[in-house]
Amino acid sequence: ISEIRQEVVSLTMSVAEKVISKNLSNDDNKELIEQSLKDLREYEA
């Protein structure tokens, strides 16, 4: 469980870095969040 939490934190930080470093449209933000959630689900599987 600790490893999963660490991975979630890492993914969250990665998303935050991408959002901060780019000026994204609402659609881009939605796509980024959806992709991150998909990646998390794949990691948990």
MOPAC internal coordinates of N, CA, C and O (Angstrom, degrees):
PM7 1SCF
backbone

  N    0.0000 0     0.00 0     0.00 0    0    0    0
  C    1.4557 1     0.00 0     0.00 0    1    0    0
  C    1.5181 1   109.71 1     0.00 0    2    1    0
  O    1.2310 1   120.09 1   141.20 1    3    2    1
  N    1.3013 1   117.44 1   -38.80 1    3    2    1
  C    1.4624 1   121.42 1   179.05 1    5    3    2
  C    1.5205 1   111.24 1   -60.25 1    6    5    3
  O    1.2310 1   120.51 1   139.28 1    7    6    5
  N    1.3306 1   116.64 1   -40.72 1    7    6    5
  C    1.4636 1   120.64 1   179.26 1    9    7    6
  C    1.5256 1   110.92 1   -65.06 1   10    9    7
  O    1.2310 1   120.41 1   140.82 1   11   10    9
  N    1.3176 1   116.82 1   -39.18 1   11   10    9
  C    1.4654 1   120.59 1   178.59 1   13   11   10
  C    1.5210 1   109.88 1   -64.59 1   14   13   11
  O    1.2310 1   120.46 1   136.90 1   15   14   13
  N    1.3125 1   116.73 1   -43.10 1   15   14   13
  C    1.4689 1   119.98 1   178.08 1   17   15   14
  C    1.5190 1   110.73 1   -60.92 1   18   17   15
  O    1.2310 1   120.46 1   137.43 1   19   18   17
  N    1.3123 1   116.73 1   -42.57 1   19   18   17
  C    1.4614 1   120.33 1   178.96 1   21   19   18
  C    1.5230 1   110.64 1   -62.79 1   22   21   19
  O    1.2310 1   120.30 1   140.57 1   23   22   21
  N    1.3184 1   117.03 1   -39.43 1   23   22   21
  C    1.4619 1   120.70 1   178.85 1   25   23   22
  C    1.5262 1   110.67 1   -66.42 1   26   25   23
  O    1.2310 1   120.11 1   139.62 1   27   26   25
  N    1.3274 1   117.39 1   -40.38 1   27   26   25
  C    1.4639 1   120.85 1   177.38 1   29   27   26
  C    1.5248 1   110.12 1   -61.15 1   30   29   27
  O    1.2310 1   120.16 1   136.21 1   31   30   29
  N    1.3052 1   117.30 1   -43.79 1   31   30   29
  C    1.4639 1   121.01 1   177.93 1   33   31   30
  C    1.5184 1   110.09 1   -61.88 1   34   33   31
  O    1.2310 1   120.52 1   135.92 1   35   34   33
  N    1.3023 1   116.60 1   -44.08 1   35   34   33
  C    1.4592 1   121.10 1   179.61 1   37   35   34
  C    1.5268 1   111.17 1   -61.50 1   38   37   35
  O    1.2310 1   120.30 1   134.13 1   39   38   37
  N    1.3243 1   117.03 1   -45.87 1   39   38   37
  C    1.4645 1   120.74 1   178.62 1   41   39   38
  C    1.5258 1   111.27 1   -63.77 1   42   41   39
  O    1.2310 1   120.69 1   139.90 1   43   42   41
  N    1.3227 1   116.29 1   -40.10 1   43   42   41
  C    1.4601 1   120.54 1   178.60 1   45   43   42
  C    1.5155 1   110.93 1   -62.62 1   46   45   43
  O    1.2310 1   120.58 1   136.84 1   47   46   45
  N    1.3176 1   116.50 1   -43.16 1   47   46   45
  C    1.4627 1   120.68 1   178.47 1   49   47   46
  C    1.5207 1   110.50 1   -64.71 1   50   49   47
  O    1.2310 1   120.40 1   140.78 1   51   50   49
  N    1.3051 1   116.84 1   -39.22 1   51   50   49
  C    1.4604 1   120.99 1   178.67 1   53   51   50
  C    1.5244 1   111.04 1   -62.01 1   54   53   51
  O    1.2310 1   120.66 1   135.84 1   55   54   53
  N    1.3154 1   116.34 1   -44.16 1   55   54   53
  C    1.4623 1   120.48 1   178.14 1   57   55   54
  C    1.5237 1   110.10 1   -63.38 1   58   57   55
  O    1.2310 1   120.45 1   135.20 1   59   58   57
  N    1.3164 1   116.75 1   -44.80 1   59   58   57
  C    1.4639 1   120.27 1  -179.91 1   61   59   58
  C    1.5227 1   111.29 1   -59.89 1   62   61   59
  O    1.2310 1   120.42 1   137.31 1   63   62   61
  N    1.3185 1   116.81 1   -42.69 1   63   62   61
  C    1.4647 1   120.33 1   178.41 1   65   63   62
  C    1.5221 1   111.04 1   -60.52 1   66   65   63
  O    1.2310 1   120.60 1   137.10 1   67   66   65
  N    1.3282 1   116.46 1   -42.90 1   67   66   65
  C    1.4623 1   120.37 1  -179.60 1   69   67   66
  C    1.5261 1   111.07 1   -64.99 1   70   69   67
  O    1.2310 1   120.42 1   138.20 1   71   70   69
  N    1.3168 1   116.80 1   -41.80 1   71   70   69
  C    1.4626 1   120.69 1  -179.42 1   73   71   70
  C    1.5225 1   110.48 1   -65.81 1   74   73   71
  O    1.2310 1   120.70 1   137.60 1   75   74   73
  N    1.3126 1   116.27 1   -42.40 1   75   74   73
  C    1.4599 1   120.49 1  -178.98 1   77   75   74
  C    1.5197 1   111.42 1   -68.09 1   78   77   75
  O    1.2310 1   120.15 1   141.38 1   79   78   77
  N    1.3130 1   117.32 1   -38.62 1   79   78   77
  C    1.4656 1   120.78 1  -174.04 1   81   79   78
  C    1.5259 1   113.32 1   -80.12 1   82   81   79
  O    1.2310 1   119.69 1   166.08 1   83   82   81
  N    1.3215 1   118.21 1   -13.92 1   83   82   81
  C    1.4608 1   122.01 1  -178.47 1   85   83   82
  C    1.5148 1   110.24 1  -126.45 1   86   85   83
  O    1.2310 1   121.55 1   -31.64 1   87   86   85
  N    1.3018 1   114.63 1   148.36 1   87   86   85
  C    1.4538 1   119.36 1   171.56 1   89   87   86
  C    1.5207 1   106.57 1   -92.58 1   90   89   87
  O    1.2310 1   120.65 1   -77.00 1   91   90   89
  N    1.3066 1   116.37 1   103.00 1   91   90   89
  C    1.4541 1   121.14 1  -172.85 1   93   91   90
  C    1.5254 1   111.42 1  -102.63 1   94   93   91
  O    1.2310 1   121.36 1   -34.27 1   95   94   93
  N    1.3086 1   115.01 1   145.73 1   95   94   93
  C    1.4637 1   120.10 1   172.65 1   97   95   94
  C    1.5297 1   108.28 1   -75.58 1   98   97   95
  O    1.2310 1   120.74 1   -10.11 1   99   98   97
  N    1.3145 1   116.20 1   169.89 1   99   98   97
  C    1.4643 1   119.72 1   177.03 1  101   99   98
  C    1.5228 1   111.18 1   -59.11 1  102  101   99
  O    1.2310 1   120.58 1   140.32 1  103  102  101
  N    1.3269 1   116.50 1   -39.68 1  103  102  101
  C    1.4655 1   119.90 1   178.43 1  105  103  102
  C    1.5247 1   111.17 1   -64.77 1  106  105  103
  O    1.2310 1   120.36 1   140.13 1  107  106  105
  N    1.3403 1   116.92 1   -39.87 1  107  106  105
  C    1.4651 1   120.68 1   177.59 1  109  107  106
  C    1.5214 1   110.64 1   -63.31 1  110  109  107
  O    1.2310 1   120.38 1   136.89 1  111  110  109
  N    1.3321 1   116.88 1   -43.11 1  111  110  109
  C    1.4614 1   120.85 1   178.41 1  113  111  110
  C    1.5232 1   110.52 1   -60.66 1  114  113  111
  O    1.2310 1   120.55 1   134.63 1  115  114  113
  N    1.3278 1   116.54 1   -45.37 1  115  114  113
  C    1.4670 1   120.88 1   179.90 1  117  115  114
  C    1.5249 1   110.62 1   -61.50 1  118  117  115
  O    1.2310 1   120.53 1   135.43 1  119  118  117
  N    1.3218 1   116.59 1   -44.57 1  119  118  117
  C    1.4624 1   120.72 1  -179.84 1  121  119  118
  C    1.5287 1   111.17 1   -63.22 1  122  121  119
  O    1.2310 1   120.45 1   137.99 1  123  122  121
  N    1.3172 1   116.75 1   -42.01 1  123  122  121
  C    1.4632 1   121.16 1   179.42 1  125  123  122
  C    1.5289 1   111.00 1   -62.50 1  126  125  123
  O    1.2310 1   120.51 1   135.98 1  127  126  125
  N    1.3072 1   116.63 1   -44.02 1  127  126  125
  C    1.4637 1   120.58 1   179.13 1  129  127  126
  C    1.5245 1   110.63 1   -65.30 1  130  129  127
  O    1.2310 1   120.52 1   135.23 1  131  130  129
  N    1.3292 1   116.62 1   -44.77 1  131  130  129
  C    1.4666 1   119.68 1   179.56 1  133  131  130
  C    1.5238 1   111.37 1   -61.66 1  134  133  131
  O    1.2310 1   120.13 1   138.91 1  135  134  133
  N    1.3253 1   117.35 1   -41.09 1  135  134  133
  C    1.4607 1   120.70 1   179.09 1  137  135  134
  C    1.5262 1   110.80 1   -65.45 1  138  137  135
  O    1.2310 1   120.54 1   139.44 1  139  138  137
  N    1.3221 1   116.58 1   -40.56 1  139  138  137
  C    1.4630 1   120.30 1   179.26 1  141  139  138
  C    1.5204 1   110.86 1   -64.01 1  142  141  139
  O    1.2310 1   120.23 1   138.42 1  143  142  141
  N    1.3203 1   117.17 1   -41.58 1  143  142  141
  C    1.4642 1   120.28 1   177.46 1  145  143  142
  C    1.5245 1   111.20 1   -65.06 1  146  145  143
  O    1.2310 1   120.61 1   140.69 1  147  146  145
  N    1.3205 1   116.45 1   -39.31 1  147  146  145
  C    1.4671 1   120.46 1   176.93 1  149  147  146
  C    1.5259 1   110.18 1   -61.82 1  150  149  147
  O    1.2310 1   120.56 1   135.23 1  151  150  149
  N    1.3319 1   116.53 1   -44.77 1  151  150  149
  C    1.4632 1   120.73 1   178.63 1  153  151  150
  C    1.5248 1   110.89 1   -60.33 1  154  153  151
  O    1.2310 1   120.58 1   139.10 1  155  154  153
  N    1.3127 1   116.49 1   -40.90 1  155  154  153
  C    1.4601 1   120.74 1   179.60 1  157  155  154
  C    1.5243 1   110.59 1   -64.84 1  158  157  155
  O    1.2310 1   120.41 1   136.51 1  159  158  157
  N    1.3304 1   116.82 1   -43.49 1  159  158  157
  C    1.4697 1   119.92 1   178.87 1  161  159  158
  C    1.5246 1   111.28 1   -62.02 1  162  161  159
  O    1.2310 1   120.42 1   139.81 1  163  162  161
  N    1.3323 1   116.81 1   -40.19 1  163  162  161
  C    1.4630 1   120.66 1   178.47 1  165  163  162
  C    1.5261 1   110.55 1   -65.48 1  166  165  163
  O    1.2310 1   120.26 1   142.81 1  167  166  165
  N    1.3135 1   117.11 1   -37.19 1  167  166  165
  C    1.4610 1   121.00 1   179.39 1  169  167  166
  C    1.5230 1   110.27 1   -66.21 1  170  169  167
  O    1.2310 1   120.57 1   140.93 1  171  170  169
  N    1.3292 1   116.52 1   -39.07 1  171  170  169
  C    1.4617 1   120.70 1  -178.25 1  173  171  170
  C    1.5208 1   112.14 1   -71.94 1  174  173  171
  O    1.2310 1   119.77 1   155.27 1  175  174  173
  N    1.3293 1   118.05 1   -24.73 1  175  174  173
  C    1.4705 1   121.75 1  -175.71 1  177  175  174
  C    1.5027 1   113.05 1   -71.76 1  178  177  175
  O    1.2310 1   120.10 1   180.00 1  179  178  177

